[in-house]
Amino acid sequence: MEHVSRNLGSTYTVSTFTPDTAIKVTRIQAQAAAAPVGCTTNAVLTLSDGTTAGTRTLTVSTAENDSQPISVNYSAGAKLTLRVSTAASGCSRNTSINVVVQYKAQ
């Protein structure tokens, strides 16, 4: 799953994904065109299937943002949503990002 985001200053659904087979998400990464500067609140990305166990977040506070290795299992047909769940605020520079969610079939 990959998406280019243009605005971290509001909350919204970036992308949805419904796998045909069971998958394991292994990492979430967000690369900013330029590092956010002076934010009073950093943007937070959330990947979720709607359950607590299936929810992971990534704070966007630098140019390179990485969840590090994770292991989250999702069943076939689970609707996964990637959202900007917390909007960035107070930033002196707004930035756009590329987000990559790495996964493998189970």
C-alpha positions as CSV (number, residue, x, y, z in Angstrom):
1,M,0.0,0.0,0.0
2,E,1.5,3.3,-0.9
3,H,0.1,6.8,-1.1
4,V,1.3,10.4,-1.5
5,S,-0.2,12.8,1.0
6,R,-0.3,16.5,0.4
7,N,-1.6,17.9,3.6
8,L,-0.8,16.9,7.2
9,G,-2.8,19.9,8.6
10,S,-6.1,18.1,8.7
11,T,-7.4,14.6,9.6
12,Y,-8.6,12.4,6.7
13,T,-8.5,9.0,5.2
14,V,-5.4,8.7,3.1
15,S,-6.1,5.2,1.6
16,T,-8.0,2.0,2.2
17,F,-6.9,-1.5,1.3
18,T,-8.7,-4.8,1.5
19,P,-6.4,-7.8,1.1
20,D,-7.7,-10.9,-0.7
21,T,-5.6,-13.2,1.5
22,A,-4.3,-13.0,5.0
23,I,-1.3,-10.6,5.4
24,K,1.2,-9.6,8.0
25,V,2.2,-5.9,8.1
26,T,5.9,-5.7,8.8
27,R,6.7,-1.9,8.7
28,I,5.2,1.6,8.1
29,Q,7.4,4.3,6.7
30,A,6.8,7.9,5.8
31,Q,9.3,10.0,4.0
32,A,8.6,13.8,4.1
33,A,9.7,16.1,1.2
34,A,11.0,18.4,4.0
35,A,11.1,17.8,7.7
36,P,8.2,19.4,9.6
37,V,9.5,22.4,11.5
38,G,8.3,24.0,14.7
39,C,5.1,21.9,15.1
40,T,3.3,22.2,18.4
41,T,1.6,19.0,17.4
42,N,3.1,16.5,15.0
43,A,0.9,14.6,12.6
44,V,0.1,11.0,13.4
45,L,-0.7,8.3,10.8
46,T,-2.8,5.4,11.9
47,L,-3.2,2.1,10.1
48,S,-6.2,0.1,11.4
49,D,-8.7,-2.6,10.7
50,G,-11.0,-1.1,13.3
51,T,-9.7,-3.2,16.2
52,T,-7.3,-2.3,19.0
53,A,-5.0,-5.2,18.2
54,G,-5.0,-4.2,14.5
55,T,-4.1,-0.6,15.0
56,R,-0.6,0.9,14.7
57,T,0.5,4.6,14.6
58,L,3.4,6.5,13.2
59,T,4.3,10.0,14.3
60,V,5.6,12.2,11.5
61,S,8.2,14.4,13.2
62,T,11.2,14.2,10.9
63,A,12.0,13.8,7.2
64,E,12.4,10.0,7.7
65,N,9.8,8.3,9.9
66,D,9.8,4.5,10.5
67,S,7.8,2.2,12.7
68,Q,10.7,-0.2,12.9
69,P,9.9,-3.9,12.4
70,I,6.3,-4.7,13.5
71,S,4.2,-7.8,13.1
72,V,0.4,-7.2,12.7
73,N,-1.8,-9.9,11.3
74,Y,-4.8,-9.1,9.2
75,S,-7.3,-11.6,7.8
76,A,-8.4,-11.8,4.2
77,G,-11.2,-9.3,3.5
78,A,-10.2,-7.0,6.4
79,K,-10.7,-3.4,5.5
80,L,-7.5,-1.6,6.4
81,T,-7.6,2.2,6.6
82,L,-4.6,4.5,6.6
83,R,-5.5,7.9,8.1
84,V,-4.0,11.1,9.2
85,S,-5.5,10.6,12.7
86,T,-3.9,13.6,14.3
87,A,-3.4,16.8,12.3
88,A,-0.1,18.7,12.5
89,S,-0.5,22.2,13.9
90,G,1.7,25.2,14.6
91,C,4.3,24.1,11.9
92,S,6.3,26.8,10.2
93,R,6.6,24.5,7.2
94,N,3.9,22.2,5.9
95,T,5.2,19.2,4.0
96,S,4.0,16.4,1.8
97,I,4.9,12.8,2.4
98,N,5.1,9.4,0.8
99,V,3.8,6.5,2.9
100,V,4.7,2.9,2.4
101,V,3.1,0.0,4.3
102,Q,5.1,-3.1,3.9
103,Y,3.4,-6.5,4.2
104,K,3.7,-10.1,3.2
105,A,1.3,-12.9,2.6
106,Q,0.7,-15.3,5.5
